[in-house]
Amino acid sequence: MNTKLTLTVEKRIIVKAKHYAKKTGRSLSELIENYLQSLVEEKGSAGKMSPKLKRITGAVKLPKDFNEAEELRSILEKKHL
């Protein structure tokens, strides 16, 4: 169930965030929800992500069982074999 939330944020941040959301084809609500979700997730799964993957958290929806190391290995094998 969705619930309305009122936030107080600097206007310049809101303008930039709305621009970013539009550019990436998402809503500002979705960006904020994804960010909040990443904060409250278990540290075990979030702690295993590389810094690059953490930066795009929310931009790409990955399955819960996503294994970054296995995916990277698979891509490199395809590229070099």
Order of alpha helices (4+ residues) and beta strands (2+ residues): alpha-alpha-alpha-alpha-alpha
